[in-house]
Amino acid sequence: MDDPAKRAAAQIASPSYRLPSLDQDFILGDSTRGLRFMLEYEKAEEALRAANVASTLVVFGSARVREDGPGKQAFWCREARAFGELASREGGALRPGADGALHHVVTTGGGPGIMEAANRGAFDAGAPTIGLNITLPREQFPNPYSTPALTFRFHYFAMRKMHFAMRARALAIFPGGFGTLDEAFELLTLVQTGKAPKLPVVFFDEEYWRGVVNFDRLVEEGTVGARDLDLFRFASDHETAWKLMVAGMDEDATRHVHPSP
């Protein structure tokens, strides 16, 4: 027998009847990848605007080092924490500037190791601090020191990198591995090619970085220009790193820096 009620129930139960915004199978499908990119951009952007974050100081570094780790790991973590605190106290993140916005807010990838140390330093200073986490096969949990309302999670590395770059006014690169190299050279390439404005870039621990990357060999082989090595500096302690950053900032950025007496 014809049963209109069963037909109606089948219609309502069909995936095609779901509202697109509530249909996970559709939202997570291949055809909506562009939409997911847009959502990852807009969600973080909306929150950062609401928090009046105008600019950031980005800190990259290994997730694998520990405060009680071997070799120089403890030193790197101490210096990253001290840098996060100093930059937050003097950089304009503690209170809004004349424009009503927060400036030079310490931003990391939100994970453990160097990232946690830098976020913790900003936390010690009482400043907001940003964590841009990424979903990985082995789940990455945010470290406990990024500000809850400024702790984000991304699926796409590309969109995460975009948020690193958009508000960055300076970049501190602590020792790290593949991920740190990827992030650091991504931003250096943007500056080198003029796709992003020049900003101070400081590699922390010259001995480590010159042992990892033969920068001079790149020039010798002609794969980069000699002037490209002027895009960055080296520092061996957090105070020097901060001074180099301030010295390399443009006039607009330095207006928000308030050195301790």
C-alpha positions as CSV (number, residue, x, y, z in Angstrom):
1,M,0.0,0.0,0.0
2,D,1.0,3.5,-0.6
3,D,2.3,5.0,2.6
4,P,2.8,8.8,2.4
5,A,4.1,8.9,6.0
6,K,6.9,6.5,5.3
7,R,7.8,8.4,2.1
8,A,7.9,11.6,4.1
9,A,10.1,10.0,6.8
10,A,12.5,8.8,4.1
11,Q,12.7,12.2,2.6
12,I,13.5,13.8,6.0
13,A,16.1,11.1,6.8
14,S,17.9,11.6,3.4
15,P,21.3,13.3,3.6
16,S,20.1,15.6,0.8
17,Y,17.5,17.1,3.1
18,R,20.0,18.2,5.8
19,L,20.8,21.9,6.0
20,P,24.2,22.4,4.3
21,S,25.6,24.2,7.4
22,L,24.6,21.2,9.6
23,D,25.7,18.5,7.2
24,Q,29.1,17.2,8.4
25,D,29.5,14.8,5.5
26,F,29.0,17.7,3.1
27,I,31.1,20.3,5.1
28,L,34.0,17.8,5.3
29,G,33.8,16.7,1.7
30,D,36.3,17.4,-1.0
31,S,34.1,20.0,-2.8
32,T,34.0,22.2,0.3
33,R,37.7,22.4,1.0
34,G,37.8,26.0,-0.1
35,L,35.0,26.8,2.4
36,R,37.0,25.1,5.2
37,F,40.0,27.3,4.3
38,M,37.8,30.3,4.5
39,L,36.3,29.2,7.9
40,E,39.8,28.7,9.3
41,Y,40.8,32.1,8.2
42,E,37.7,33.9,9.4
43,K,37.3,32.3,12.8
44,A,40.7,33.2,14.1
45,E,40.6,36.6,12.4
46,E,37.3,37.5,14.0
47,A,38.6,36.5,17.5
48,L,41.8,38.5,17.0
49,R,39.9,41.6,15.9
50,A,37.6,41.2,18.9
51,A,40.6,41.1,21.2
52,N,42.0,44.2,19.5
53,V,45.3,42.5,18.5
54,A,46.9,44.7,15.9
55,S,50.4,43.1,15.7
56,T,52.3,40.1,17.0
57,L,55.8,38.9,17.8
58,V,56.1,35.4,16.4
59,V,58.3,32.8,18.2
60,F,59.2,29.6,16.5
61,G,61.1,26.7,18.0
62,S,61.2,23.0,18.7
63,A,58.3,21.2,20.4
64,R,60.7,18.5,21.5
65,V,63.0,20.4,23.8
66,R,62.4,20.3,27.6
67,E,63.3,22.5,30.5
68,D,65.2,19.5,32.0
69,G,66.4,18.2,28.7
70,P,70.0,17.4,27.7
71,G,72.6,19.8,26.3
72,K,71.5,23.3,25.8
73,Q,67.7,22.5,25.9
74,A,67.3,24.0,29.4
75,F,69.1,27.2,28.3
76,W,67.0,27.5,25.2
77,C,63.8,27.1,27.3
78,R,64.9,29.6,29.9
79,E,65.8,32.2,27.3
80,A,62.5,31.7,25.3
81,R,60.6,32.2,28.5
82,A,62.6,35.3,29.4
83,F,62.2,36.7,25.9
84,G,58.4,36.2,26.0
85,E,58.3,38.1,29.3
86,L,60.6,40.9,28.2
87,A,58.9,41.4,24.9
88,S,55.4,41.4,26.5
89,R,56.4,43.9,29.1
90,E,58.0,46.3,26.7
91,G,56.4,45.6,23.4
92,G,52.9,47.0,24.0
93,A,50.9,43.8,24.8
94,L,50.1,44.6,28.4
95,R,47.7,47.5,27.6
96,P,46.1,49.1,24.6
97,G,48.1,51.8,22.9
98,A,46.8,55.2,21.7
99,D,45.0,53.5,18.9
100,G,43.1,51.3,21.3
101,A,44.9,48.1,20.2
102,L,47.4,45.6,21.6
103,H,50.7,45.4,19.9
104,H,53.5,42.9,19.6
105,V,51.5,40.1,21.3
106,V,53.7,37.0,21.7
107,T,52.5,34.3,19.3
108,T,53.6,30.7,19.0
109,G,52.5,27.4,17.5
110,G,50.8,26.7,20.8
111,G,52.6,23.4,21.6
112,P,55.2,22.3,24.2
113,G,58.9,23.0,24.3
114,I,60.1,26.4,23.1
115,M,56.5,27.4,22.3
116,E,55.3,26.7,25.8
117,A,58.3,28.6,27.2
118,A,57.6,31.8,25.2
119,N,53.9,31.7,26.0
120,R,54.7,31.2,29.6
121,G,57.0,34.2,29.6
122,A,54.1,36.3,28.3
123,F,51.8,34.8,30.9
124,D,54.4,35.7,33.6
125,A,54.2,39.3,32.4
126,G,50.4,39.3,32.7
127,A,50.0,39.8,29.0
128,P,47.7,38.1,26.5
129,T,49.5,35.5,24.3
130,I,48.4,33.6,21.3
131,G,48.7,29.9,20.4
132,L,48.1,28.7,16.9
133,N,47.8,24.9,17.3
134,I,47.6,22.4,14.5
135,T,45.7,19.1,14.4
136,L,48.3,16.3,13.9
137,P,48.0,12.5,13.6
138,R,49.3,12.3,17.1
139,E,47.0,14.9,18.8
140,Q,48.7,18.1,19.8
141,F,47.3,19.7,22.9
142,P,47.7,23.4,23.6
143,N,50.2,24.3,26.3
144,P,48.6,25.8,29.4
145,Y,50.0,29.3,29.0
146,S,48.3,30.7,25.8
147,T,45.3,32.9,26.6
148,P,42.2,30.7,26.3
149,A,40.3,33.1,24.0
150,L,43.4,33.4,21.8
151,T,44.1,29.6,21.6
152,F,43.2,28.3,18.1
153,R,43.3,25.0,16.3
154,F,43.9,24.6,12.6
155,H,43.7,21.7,10.2
156,Y,45.6,23.4,7.3
157,F,49.2,24.3,7.8
158,A,48.9,26.9,5.0
159,M,46.1,28.8,6.8
160,R,48.0,28.6,10.1
161,K,51.1,30.1,8.4
162,M,49.0,32.9,7.0
163,H,47.9,33.9,10.5
164,F,51.5,33.8,11.7
165,A,52.4,36.2,8.9
166,M,49.5,38.6,8.8
167,R,50.2,40.5,12.0
168,A,53.9,39.7,12.5
169,R,56.1,42.7,13.2
170,A,59.1,40.6,14.3
171,L,60.2,37.0,14.3
172,A,62.3,35.1,16.9
173,I,63.6,31.7,15.7
174,F,64.8,29.5,18.4
175,P,66.5,26.1,17.8
176,G,64.2,23.6,16.1
177,G,63.7,21.0,13.5
178,F,61.8,20.5,10.3
179,G,58.7,22.4,11.5
180,T,60.8,25.4,12.7
181,L,62.8,25.4,9.4
182,D,59.6,25.3,7.4
183,E,58.0,28.2,9.3
184,A,61.1,30.3,9.4
185,F,62.0,30.0,5.7
186,E,58.4,30.5,4.7
187,L,58.4,34.0,6.3
188,L,62.0,34.8,5.1
189,T,60.9,33.9,1.5
190,L,57.9,36.3,1.8
191,V,60.2,39.1,2.9
192,Q,62.9,38.2,0.3
193,T,60.4,38.2,-2.5
194,G,58.6,41.4,-1.4
195,K,55.3,39.5,-0.7
196,A,55.6,40.8,2.9
197,P,57.1,43.9,4.3
198,K,60.5,43.7,5.8
199,L,60.5,42.8,9.5
200,P,63.3,42.0,12.0
201,V,64.2,38.3,12.1
202,V,66.4,37.0,14.8
203,F,67.9,33.5,15.0
204,F,68.6,32.5,18.6
205,D,71.9,30.7,19.2
206,E,74.2,31.4,16.3
207,E,76.3,28.3,16.9
208,Y,73.2,26.0,16.5
209,W,71.9,27.7,13.4
210,R,75.2,27.9,11.6
211,G,75.7,24.2,12.3
212,V,72.3,23.4,10.9
213,V,72.3,25.8,7.8
214,N,75.4,26.8,5.9
215,F,74.1,30.3,5.0
216,D,77.4,31.4,3.5
217,R,77.4,28.3,1.2
218,L,74.1,29.5,-0.2
219,V,75.7,32.8,-1.2
220,E,78.8,31.0,-2.6
221,E,76.8,28.8,-4.8
222,G,74.6,31.7,-6.0
223,T,71.3,30.3,-4.7
224,V,70.7,33.4,-2.6
225,G,72.2,36.9,-2.9
226,A,74.7,38.3,-0.4
227,R,72.1,40.9,0.6
228,D,69.6,38.2,1.5
229,L,71.8,37.4,4.6
230,D,70.9,40.9,5.8
231,L,67.3,39.8,6.3
232,F,68.2,38.3,9.6
233,R,70.5,38.6,12.6
234,F,71.8,36.3,15.4
235,A,71.4,36.6,19.1
236,S,72.8,34.6,22.0
237,D,70.5,35.9,24.8
238,H,67.0,37.2,25.1
239,E,68.0,40.8,25.8
240,T,70.1,41.0,22.7
241,A,67.3,39.4,20.6
242,W,64.8,42.0,21.8
243,K,67.2,44.9,21.2
244,L,67.8,43.7,17.7
245,M,64.1,43.4,17.0
246,V,63.4,46.9,18.2
247,A,66.3,48.3,16.2
248,G,64.9,46.6,13.1
249,M,61.3,47.7,13.5
250,D,59.8,50.5,11.4
251,E,58.7,53.8,12.9
252,D,55.1,52.7,13.3
253,A,56.0,49.5,15.2
254,T,58.5,51.2,17.5
255,R,55.8,53.7,18.6
256,H,54.3,50.9,20.7
257,V,57.5,49.8,22.4
258,H,58.1,51.0,25.9
259,P,61.5,50.1,27.2
260,S,61.9,49.6,31.0
261,P,63.7,52.5,32.7
